[in-house]
Amino acid sequence: MTPQELVDAYYEAWRAGRPLDPELFAADLVFVGPMGELHGRDAFLAGLDALGGVMKLAAIRRRFLDGDEACVIYDAATPAGVIPMAEWIHTRAGKIVRLEVFFDAIRLPRAG
């Protein structure tokens, strides 16, 4: 898949509430966000499952592509309200290999 096709498939599944296709991601995927890091496709997908669908894609504001990288700025609907986010997506050989998510984590409720 091209970087554009990967980004489209990733966000379309999220928008539709469908499970993400594991084949979109490299086995050694790295996810980095304000709450920590996950290493490996299985850990990333398990982390999403643990969220239980509490974070929904509300709207994509803007999408940029540059070679094997993409940046998507979007609004995510959460129990704390709509939170603007940005995601830097790195691809290689037809797979997503790294996801970096940026948002103000202080807006999310604390566990415990």
C-alpha positions in Angstrom: 0.0 0.0 0.0 1.1 3.6 -0.6 1.4 6.0 2.4 -1.9 7.6 1.2 -3.7 4.3 1.1 -2.4 3.3 4.6 -3.5 6.6 6.1 -6.9 6.4 4.4 -7.5 2.8 5.6 -6.4 3.6 9.1 -8.7 6.7 9.6 -11.6 5.2 7.7 -11.7 2.2 10.0 -11.5 4.4 13.0 -14.2 6.8 11.7 -16.5 3.8 11.0 -15.8 2.2 14.4 -14.4 -1.0 12.7 -11.4 -2.9 14.1 -8.1 -1.8 12.6 -6.6 -4.3 10.1 -3.4 -5.6 11.7 -1.9 -5.8 8.2 -1.7 -2.0 8.1 1.1 -2.1 10.7 4.6 -3.5 10.8 5.2 -6.2 13.4 7.8 -3.9 15.1 5.5 -0.8 15.1 6.4 1.9 17.6 3.6 4.1 19.1 4.6 7.2 21.0 2.1 9.5 22.8 1.8 11.8 25.8 0.9 8.8 28.0 3.8 6.6 27.0 5.1 4.2 24.4 4.1 0.9 23.0 6.4 -1.4 21.1 5.0 -3.9 18.6 1.8 -4.2 16.6 0.2 -6.6 19.1 0.9 -4.2 22.0 -0.6 -1.3 20.0 -3.7 -3.1 19.0 -4.2 -4.5 22.6 -3.8 -0.9 23.9 -6.6 0.2 21.5 -8.8 -2.6 22.7 -8.2 -1.6 26.3 -9.5 1.9 25.5 -12.8 0.2 24.7 -13.7 2.6 22.0 -13.9 5.6 24.4 -12.0 7.8 21.9 -13.8 8.4 18.6 -12.7 10.3 15.5 -14.9 13.4 15.4 -13.3 15.2 12.3 -10.2 15.4 10.3 -9.0 19.0 10.1 -6.1 18.6 7.8 -3.8 15.9 6.3 -0.3 16.4 4.9 1.8 13.8 3.0 5.5 14.0 2.4 7.1 10.9 0.9 6.8 8.0 3.4 5.4 10.3 6.2 2.0 11.8 6.9 0.7 14.2 9.5 -3.0 14.3 10.3 -4.6 16.9 12.5 -8.0 15.9 13.9 -10.5 16.2 16.6 -11.1 13.2 18.9 -14.3 12.9 20.8 -13.6 11.6 24.4 -15.5 11.4 27.6 -13.7 14.7 28.5 -15.0 16.4 25.4 -13.5 17.0 22.0 -9.7 17.2 22.1 -7.6 18.4 19.1 -4.8 16.0 18.2 -2.0 15.6 15.7 -0.6 12.3 14.5 2.7 11.9 12.7 2.7 8.6 10.7 5.8 7.0 9.4 5.5 4.2 6.8 8.0 1.8 5.2 7.5 -0.9 2.6 3.7 -0.6 2.6 3.2 -0.7 6.4 2.8 1.9 9.2 6.0 1.6 11.3 5.7 4.5 13.7 2.8 6.6 15.1 3.5 9.7 17.2 0.4 11.3 18.7 0.4 14.8 20.1 -2.3 16.3 22.4 -2.9 18.0 25.7 -3.1 14.9 28.0 -4.1 17.1 31.0 -7.6 17.2 29.5 -8.1 13.4 30.0 -9.4 12.2 33.3 -6.9 10.5 35.6 -7.3 6.8 36.4 -7.7 5.7 40.0 
